[in-house]
Amino acid sequence: MKKLLLITLIGINSIVFSQDFDNKLKPALEELKEFIAIPNDALYAEDIQKNITWLESKFSQRGFKTSILPTEGQPLFFAELPKIEGAKTILFYMHFDGQAVDPSKWNQEDPYKVVLKEKTIDSWSAIDWSNLGGKINEDWRVFGRSTSDDKGPIIMLLQAIDLLKENGKSAPYNVKVILDSEEEKSSKPLPKAVKENRELLKADYLLITDGPLHVSDNPTLVFGCRGITTISLTTYGPIKPQHSGHYGNYAPNPGFILSKLLSTFKDDTGKVMIDGYYDGISLDSKTRDILKSVPDNQEQILKNLVVKTPDKVGDFYQEALQFPSLNVRGLSSGWTGKKARTIVPATATADIDIRLVPETDGTKLKTLIKNYIEKQGFYVTDKEPTLEERMLHDKIITFKSGSVTDAFRTDMTIPFVSWLEKAMTKDNDTLVKIRIMGGTVPIAPFINELDIPAIIIPMVNPDNNQHSPNENLKIKNIKYGIKTFYNILSAPLN
């Protein structure tokens, strides 16, 4: 009888908590709508300041002490709940800036004005906000810039804090929040700012809430992300574009010079041929088992890409992410399409990005590439060649280098991971654990300066169109995010 009563009470308690999360959807959507209405392109300081003013108000209402941290660029926003002496501290990282928008590419008039939509047979149709007065369909979505990347998770955190208070609870450890204002611009001021505010940001663990859940839609933990650096390569032909009839077959074409060079970077399977590029990387059987445990559907990935055969840097998708990439992200020379001209171009340029893993150093990889280019007979310079240099060398290339954002990867066996897994799987969900993801979150400065483990907890739907037109957030994921934050914030941390 006692056992039956206990089961009944547990069941009632579960229903109550489910209802609690349902009740948070409407205020979460209304608050998100208000937040998204403030444009957040980091190029515009006035808009970033408006976002910070909004954040100050909202976090203060929840009992946080807030601070604005000046940087060499846009300021950071910091918030902290009242301290618990002797308790551990978790630092939560998110960002409130967003990608730029081109309204002409969106299926709504203003990307900063959130639109509520439901799925029809082959499209998404707008529905009135008055529908939130009844039962909310968790398959509805809200469309707007930064709904998923990354303002949505900030709202989920705030609503979880509200629910804790309503249930007479509080986080049993110290909670700090740092919100980045230039994440979409590579967070260049972050390393120096973290160093200058080391004591304020001091914590035992770092949780990053950014990016989408695994495509399976299961709860996801990501233990690392690749870093990034860039290079730009420019080759030269005639000093000015020349008539292709008069000078074709005579004036060297920079497009051919560049394409021949690029074609030597990789073999036919997509592997980089530059000596030392993959040095230091080895995957033992245990690591490969971890990678294979991620429930990827390789056939579906290729179908989505509309690609018959993938590159063979790794034997499968997750394995491919364990190696540094070498990606030509853009090519330009002369004019194309309706603007095409019958000329021999003056220059050809390739913009390249390199995704880094913890075993590789971005500066070293760029040096390997530069040395390789020199061995191919090029005169390498970091600026436009002078007339004298052009007359002295047959093959000239300008090599320009971008900044380096380091990769990170956290040990998946530390005790904190077990605590986090337990907090996230109260409903017996299957947890997806990803060793390192392909994208880049610029939080290496926290790990390097504060010397703490970091884990990414994605909250948003995999098909959210982040960085693209029609970015969206599924209401089901808003509920998931509130529940996940609630469970984490209410779990005792020894």
Secondary structure as the mmCIF struct_conf table of DSSP 4:
data_model
#
loop_
_struct_conf.conf_type_id
_struct_conf.id
_struct_conf.beg_label_comp_id
_struct_conf.beg_label_asym_id
_struct_conf.beg_label_seq_id
_struct_conf.end_label_comp_id
_struct_conf.end_label_asym_id
_struct_conf.end_label_seq_id
HELX_RH_AL_P HELX_RH_AL_P1 LYS A 2 ASN A 23
TURN_TY1_P TURN_TY1_P1 LYS A 24 LYS A 24
HELX_RH_AL_P HELX_RH_AL_P2 LEU A 25 ILE A 36
TURN_TY1_P TURN_TY1_P2 ALA A 37 ALA A 37
BEND BEND1 ILE A 38 ILE A 38
STRN STRN1 ASP A 41 ASP A 41
TURN_TY1_P TURN_TY1_P3 ALA A 42 LEU A 43
HELX_RH_AL_P HELX_RH_AL_P3 ALA A 45 GLN A 61
TURN_TY1_P TURN_TY1_P4 ARG A 62 GLY A 63
STRN STRN2 LYS A 65 LEU A 69
BEND BEND2 GLU A 72 GLN A 74
HELX_LH_PP_P HELX_LH_PP_P1 PRO A 75 PRO A 75
STRN STRN3 LEU A 76 GLU A 80
HELX_LH_PP_P HELX_LH_PP_P2 LEU A 81 LYS A 83
TURN_TY1_P TURN_TY1_P5 GLU A 85 GLY A 86
STRN STRN4 THR A 89 HIS A 95
STRN STRN5 GLY A 98 GLY A 98
HELX_RH_3T_P HELX_RH_3T_P1 PRO A 103 LYS A 105
BEND BEND3 TRP A 106 GLU A 109
TURN_TY1_P TURN_TY1_P6 PRO A 111 TYR A 112
BEND BEND4 LYS A 113 LYS A 113
STRN STRN6 VAL A 115 LYS A 119
BEND BEND5 ILE A 121 SER A 123
STRN STRN7 TRP A 124 ALA A 126
HELX_RH_3T_P HELX_RH_3T_P2 TRP A 129 GLY A 133
BEND BEND6 GLY A 134 GLY A 134
HELX_LH_PP_P HELX_LH_PP_P3 LYS A 135 ASN A 137
TURN_TY1_P TURN_TY1_P7 GLU A 138 ASP A 139
STRN STRN8 ARG A 141 PHE A 143
BEND BEND7 GLY A 144 GLY A 144
TURN_TY1_P TURN_TY1_P8 ARG A 145 ASP A 150
HELX_RH_AL_P HELX_RH_AL_P4 LYS A 151 GLU A 166
TURN_TY1_P TURN_TY1_P9 ASN A 167 GLY A 168
BEND BEND8 PRO A 172 TYR A 173
STRN STRN9 ASN A 174 ASP A 180
BEND BEND9 SER A 181 SER A 181
HELX_RH_3T_P HELX_RH_3T_P3 GLU A 183 LYS A 185
TURN_TY1_P TURN_TY1_P10 SER A 186 PRO A 189
HELX_RH_AL_P HELX_RH_AL_P5 LEU A 190 GLU A 196
TURN_TY1_P TURN_TY1_P11 ASN A 197 ASN A 197
HELX_RH_AL_P HELX_RH_AL_P6 ARG A 198 LEU A 201
BEND BEND10 ASP A 204 ASP A 204
STRN STRN10 TYR A 205 ILE A 208
BEND BEND11 GLY A 211 GLY A 211
STRN STRN11 PRO A 212 PRO A 212
HELX_LH_PP_P HELX_LH_PP_P4 LEU A 213 HIS A 214
TURN_TY1_P TURN_TY1_P12 VAL A 215 SER A 216
BEND BEND12 ASN A 218 ASN A 218
STRN STRN12 THR A 220 VAL A 222
STRN STRN13 GLY A 224 CYS A 225
STRN STRN14 GLY A 227 TYR A 236
BEND BEND13 PRO A 238 LYS A 240
STRN STRN15 GLN A 242 HIS A 243
HELX_RH_AL_P HELX_RH_AL_P7 SER A 244 TYR A 247
TURN_TY1_P TURN_TY1_P13 GLY A 248 TYR A 250
BEND BEND14 ALA A 251 ALA A 251
HELX_LH_PP_P HELX_LH_PP_P5 PRO A 252 ASN A 253
HELX_RH_AL_P HELX_RH_AL_P8 PRO A 254 SER A 263
TURN_TY1_P TURN_TY1_P14 THR A 264 PHE A 265
STRN STRN16 LYS A 266 LYS A 266
TURN_TY1_P TURN_TY1_P15 ASP A 268 THR A 269
BEND BEND15 GLY A 270 GLY A 270
STRN STRN17 VAL A 272 VAL A 272
BEND BEND16 ILE A 274 ILE A 274
TURN_TY1_P TURN_TY1_P16 ASP A 275 GLY A 280
HELX_RH_AL_P HELX_RH_AL_P9 SER A 285 LYS A 292
TURN_TY1_P TURN_TY1_P17 SER A 293 SER A 293
BEND BEND17 VAL A 294 VAL A 294
HELX_RH_AL_P HELX_RH_AL_P10 GLN A 298 LEU A 305
TURN_TY1_P TURN_TY1_P18 VAL A 306 VAL A 306
BEND BEND18 LYS A 308 THR A 309
BEND BEND19 VAL A 313 PHE A 316
HELX_RH_AL_P HELX_RH_AL_P11 TYR A 317 ALA A 320
TURN_TY1_P TURN_TY1_P19 LEU A 321 GLN A 322
BEND BEND20 PHE A 323 PHE A 323
STRN STRN18 ASN A 327 SER A 332
BEND BEND21 GLY A 334 GLY A 334
HELX_RH_3T_P HELX_RH_3T_P4 GLY A 337 LYS A 339
BEND BEND22 THR A 342 THR A 342
STRN STRN19 ILE A 343 VAL A 344
BEND BEND23 ALA A 346 ALA A 346
STRN STRN20 THR A 347 LEU A 356
TURN_TY1_P TURN_TY1_P20 PRO A 358 GLU A 359
BEND BEND24 THR A 360 THR A 360
HELX_RH_AL_P HELX_RH_AL_P12 GLY A 362 LYS A 375
TURN_TY1_P TURN_TY1_P21 GLN A 376 GLY A 377
STRN STRN21 TYR A 379 THR A 381
BEND BEND25 ASP A 382 LYS A 383
HELX_LH_PP_P HELX_LH_PP_P6 GLU A 384 THR A 386
HELX_RH_AL_P HELX_RH_AL_P13 LEU A 387 LEU A 392
BEND BEND26 ASP A 394 LYS A 395
STRN STRN22 ILE A 396 SER A 401
STRN STRN23 THR A 405 THR A 405
STRN STRN24 PHE A 408 ARG A 409
TURN_TY1_P TURN_TY1_P22 MET A 412 THR A 413
BEND BEND27 ILE A 414 ILE A 414
HELX_RH_AL_P HELX_RH_AL_P14 PRO A 415 MET A 424
TURN_TY1_P TURN_TY1_P23 LYS A 426 ASP A 427
HELX_LH_PP_P HELX_LH_PP_P7 ASP A 429 LEU A 431
STRN STRN25 VAL A 432 ILE A 434
BEND BEND28 ARG A 435 ARG A 435
STRN STRN26 MET A 437 MET A 437
BEND BEND29 GLY A 438 GLY A 439
HELX_RH_AL_P HELX_RH_AL_P15 ALA A 444 LEU A 450
STRN STRN27 ALA A 454 ILE A 456
STRN STRN28 VAL A 460 VAL A 460
TURN_TY1_P TURN_TY1_P24 PRO A 462 ASP A 463
TURN_TY1_P TURN_TY1_P25 GLN A 466 HIS A 467
BEND BEND30 SER A 468 SER A 468
TURN_TY1_P TURN_TY1_P26 PRO A 469 ASN A 470
STRN STRN29 ASN A 472 LYS A 474
HELX_RH_AL_P HELX_RH_AL_P16 ILE A 475 LEU A 489
TURN_TY1_P TURN_TY1_P27 SER A 490 SER A 490
BEND BEND31 ALA A 491 ALA A 491
#
